[in-house]
Amino acid sequence: MRSAWTAGDFGQIARYTAQCAEAFVDRLQLQPGARVLDVACGTGNLAIPAARKGAQVWGIDIAPNLLTQARERAAAEGLQASFEEGDAEQLPFPDAHFDVVMSMFGAMFGPRPELVAAELARVCRPGGTIAMANWTPDGFVARQFAMGHRYAPPPEGIPPPVLWGDEQSVRQRLGKYASEIRTSRQPVHFEFALPPAEVVQFFRQYFGPTQVAFSKLPADAQAAYAADLESLWREHNEAAGGRTSVRAEYLEVIATRA
């Protein structure tokens, strides 16, 4: 997991979801002084807007290069936030330590979801909020993942990360820890000033899991994989004139800790 997410430069990818991350934080209605943890924080897409609202913010991620970018972003805005290396399956914080525990397109990739759910709940105080944004199993991003898995299958026994975007699965995983769980589907629009073929190259260069998947393939399979990805982006592209605009979606999960 660490090698996949330290490859490339996820910060380049994260810029394209920064706006929806800010909207996600806005809906949480964080109070100044609230203790907030961003799990699998990446470059700080959730942590930075939370800190702007006056929350006490911690971020944790397995990729040290992404944490460096998160610290640089916070420092550039003069924001107070602490970013630490760590694992969503074994969070280095005391029980009931946070008012809000949140994760966007991050904790969903933990290979043992039952441990992730238990840890998110453990560090959240009773009455606090566990908030997640998870790609849905039937959305565009899931189609990308499925295509990658056809060429470079994941290790056996690891549940698909997009099950965190299935309402029934989420309720099974978080239900015993929560007094209430609310879910809603939220849109994400990927907008690139690039044609689909160049978007594929962009992800191949900067998105670690895609870069790693390509690196495991012989040249002919790499060419086939790139062609299939380009066809997928072209099929869903709603833009013209050398641009790419694709609609995706995620499941927003807001759970109240029991």
Residue pairs with C-beta under 8 A, 6 or more apart in sequence:
1 62
1 109
1 111
2 62
2 63
3 212
4 208
4 209
4 212
5 61
5 62
5 63
5 66
5 208
5 209
6 63
6 64
6 65
6 66
6 208
7 208
7 209
7 211
7 212
8 205
8 206
8 207
8 208
8 210
8 211
9 65
9 205
9 206
10 42
10 43
10 63
10 66
10 206
10 207
10 208
11 42
11 43
11 66
11 69
12 202
12 205
12 206
13 203
13 206
13 207
14 42
14 43
14 45
16 190
16 191
16 192
17 45
17 104
17 105
17 188
18 45
20 133
20 186
20 187
20 188
21 45
21 46
21 49
21 104
21 133
22 45
22 49
23 186
24 46
24 102
24 104
24 131
24 133
24 186
24 252
25 46
25 49
25 50
25 53
25 102
26 49
27 252
28 50
28 100
28 102
28 129
28 131
28 254
30 36
30 50
30 53
30 54
30 55
30 100
31 54
31 55
31 99
32 53
32 54
32 55
33 54
33 55
33 56
34 55
34 56
34 99
34 100
35 55
35 56
35 58
35 97
35 98
35 99
35 100
36 47
36 50
36 55
36 56
36 57
36 58
36 98
36 99
36 100
36 101
36 102
37 57
37 58
37 59
37 60
37 91
37 93
37 97
37 98
37 100
37 101
37 102
37 123
38 44
38 46
38 47
38 50
38 57
38 58
38 59
38 60
38 102
38 103
38 106
39 60
39 88
39 91
39 101
39 102
39 103
39 106
39 107
39 120
40 60
40 61
40 62
40 88
40 103
40 105
40 106
40 107
40 109
40 110
41 47
41 59
41 60
41 61
41 66
41 67
41 70
41 83
41 106
42 61
42 63
42 66
42 70
42 105
42 106
43 66
43 69
43 70
43 73
44 59
44 69
44 70
44 73
44 74
44 81
44 83
45 104
46 59
46 102
46 103
46 104
47 57
47 58
47 59
47 70
47 74
47 81
47 83
48 70
48 73
48 74
48 77
48 79
48 81
50 57
50 81
50 100
50 102
51 57
51 74
51 77
51 79
51 80
51 81
52 77
52 79
55 100
56 80
57 79
57 80
57 81
57 82
58 81
58 82
58 83
58 84
58 93
58 98
59 67
59 70
59 81
59 82
59 83
59 84
60 83
60 84
60 85
60 86
60 88
60 91
60 92
61 67
61 70
61 83
61 85
61 86
61 106
62 85
62 86
62 87
62 88
63 208
64 85
67 83
67 84
67 85
70 81
70 83
71 81
71 83
74 80
74 81
74 83
84 92
86 92
87 110
88 103
88 106
88 107
88 110
88 116
88 119
88 120
89 110
89 111
89 112
89 115
89 116
89 119
90 115
90 119
91 119
91 120
91 122
91 123
93 123
94 123
95 122
95 123
96 122
96 123
96 124
96 125
96 126
96 128
97 123
97 125
98 123
98 124
98 125
98 128
99 124
99 125
99 128
99 129
100 124
100 128
100 129
100 130
100 131
101 120
101 123
101 124
101 128
101 129
101 130
101 131
102 129
102 130
102 131
102 132
103 120
103 131
103 132
103 133
104 132
104 133
104 250
105 133
105 134
105 135
105 250
107 116
107 120
107 132
107 164
108 116
108 132
108 134
108 135
108 161
108 162
108 164
108 165
109 161
110 116
111 155
111 158
113 159
113 163
113 164
113 173
114 173
116 173
117 173
117 174
117 177
118 177
120 130
120 132
120 174
120 177
121 130
121 174
121 177
121 178
121 257
124 130
124 257
125 257
126 257
126 258
127 256
127 257
128 256
128 257
129 254
129 255
129 256
129 257
130 174
130 177
130 178
130 253
130 254
130 255
130 256
130 257
131 252
131 253
131 254
131 255
132 164
132 170
132 251
132 252
132 253
133 186
133 250
133 251
133 252
133 253
134 161
134 162
134 164
134 165
134 170
134 250
134 251
134 253
135 141
135 142
135 145
135 161
135 162
135 164
135 165
135 248
135 249
135 250
135 251
136 142
136 162
136 165
136 166
136 185
136 249
136 250
136 251
137 160
137 162
137 163
137 165
137 166
139 162
139 165
139 248
139 249
139 250
140 236
140 246
140 247
140 248
140 249
141 162
141 248
141 250
142 162
142 165
143 232
144 229
144 232
145 160
145 161
145 162
147 225
147 228
147 229
147 232
148 209
148 210
148 213
148 225
151 213
151 217
151 221
151 224
151 225
152 212
152 213
152 216
152 217
163 169
164 170
164 173
164 251
164 253
165 250
165 251
166 251
167 183
167 251
170 181
170 183
170 251
170 253
171 181
174 181
174 253
174 255
175 181
177 255
177 257
177 258
178 255
178 256
178 257
178 258
179 256
179 257
179 258
180 255
180 256
181 253
181 254
181 255
181 256
182 253
182 254
182 255
183 251
183 252
183 253
183 254
184 251
184 252
185 249
185 250
185 251
185 252
186 249
186 250
186 251
186 252
187 247
187 248
187 249
188 247
188 248
188 249
188 250
189 245
189 246
189 247
189 248
190 244
190 245
190 246
190 247
190 248
191 239
191 243
191 244
191 245
192 198
192 199
192 202
192 243
192 244
192 245
193 242
193 243
194 202
194 242
194 243
194 244
195 242
195 243
195 244
196 230
196 233
196 234
196 237
196 244
197 230
199 233
199 244
200 226
200 229
200 230
200 233
201 226
203 210
203 229
204 210
204 211
204 214
204 226
205 211
213 225
214 222
214 225
214 226
217 225
233 244
233 246
236 246
236 247
237 244
237 245
237 246
238 245
238 246
238 247
239 245
